[in-house]
């Protein structure tokens, strides 16, 4: 491209017929457009990643719609190295579906039976739909004597949905329920040592109205009860009115890792 100067002195400016370098403009324009596109647009991969993150966040935000059929799940006496199961039902109470990514209990003695659930993640439909409810099992498997506690959470949220507890006592005592009695009734109870080591029962403290509950056959104290054995006793119930009457016998026990040492009594006269 050649630039021409105006040689006509009669015109003080540049020759208006001079040709402009248009081809240079067409050369740089595509580069400018490419630069603008690169600086203003996300790559398809970034867009997909952002969509996935937002989608997961949206699903987890609906976790508060999940409710359970109870706030506390309690397991009764369970022997060591054995297994007990109980069921929980969760439901979606909202108008939006909820994706369940995780169900966790923060204790190694309580486990969710995954065979009673669909594969994670799974969806709970909005309320009113049959698929808005799901029932599953929780297992309690103590390996030592003790009182155990766990918290169930959904989708790793801080809120505790269900408190789970269970006991595995070394010593258990049978409670007595007499029901409605006309006259006199006698029932038997026992103290069981579930452990492998001996325990020593030093005394028994009775707390009930005199003449209504009468224990008999209690062992002489102190009593050494060997591992795996039990000691039995009887209680006579002679109600004096139609009112509900309660009592208890508390055994003072040494040498047990965990002690459930009370025999609860209740009955009603006719």
Residue, then its C-alpha position, 0 to 999 in steps of 0.5 A: x500500500x502506497x500513501x500519496x501526498x497532495x502535490x497541488x499547492x492550491x489545497x492546503x490539506x491532504x488529498x481527500x482522494x487518498x485511499x485508506x488502508x482498509x485491508x489492515x482494518x479487516x486483518x485486525x478485526x477478527x483478532x479483536x473479536x476473538x480477544x473479546x470472546x475469550x475474555x467475556x465467555x466461560x468455557x463449556x466445561x466451566x459452565x457445566x461445573x457451575x451448573x452442577x454445583x448450583x444444582x447440588x446446593x439447591x437440592x441440599x437446601x431442601x433438606x429442612x423439609x425432611x422429618x422423621x416419625x420420631x425424634x428419639x430412637x431407643x434400643x432396649x437392653x442389648x447383649x454385647x456382640x449381639x445385634x438389635x434392629x429398629x425402623x425409622x420413617x422419613x418423609x418429605x413435608x415440602x412441595x419440592x423434591x429432596x435429594x438424599x445424598x447421605x444418612x449418617x449416625x456419628x457412632x460406630x455402634x449404630x449403623x444404617x442398614x443400607x440394604x433397606x434403602x435405595x442406592x445414594x443419591x435418591x429422591x424423595x418426592x414432594x409431600x402427598x406422593x407415595x414416593x415422599x416416604x421412605x422407611x429404613x432400619x437402624x442396627x445397634x451392635x454394642x461390643x462393650x457394656x455401656x450407655x450409647x448415644x448417637x445423632x442422625x444427620x441428613x446430607x451432612x447438615x448440622x441439624x440433628x434429625x434423630x437422637x439414637x440411644x441404647x444400653x448394654x448393661x452388665x447387670x439387668x433386673x426384671x421389672x414387675x408389673x402387676x396390672x389390676x389385682x383383686x386380693x394378693x398376687x406374687x411375682x418373681x424377678x431376678x438379677x442377671x450378671x451378663x458379664x464374665x467377671x463377678x459382681x458384688x451386691x452389697x445391699x438392697x434399698x426398698x422404696x414403696x408403701x409398707x404392706x402393699x409391696x413385700x419382697x421375699x427371698x432376697x439373698x443375704x448381703x453381701x452377695x457375690x454373683x458370678x458371671x453369667x449367673x442370676x439370683x431370683x427373688x419374689x414380691x407380693x402385691x396386696x393393694x388397698x385401693x383402686x389407685x395406681x401404686x408404684x415402688x422400687x427396689x434399688x440394689x447397691x452393686x460394685x464391680x460392674x462396668x455399667x449398672x442398671x440396678x433398679x427393679x421398678x414395681x407398679x400395680x393397681x387394686x380393683 
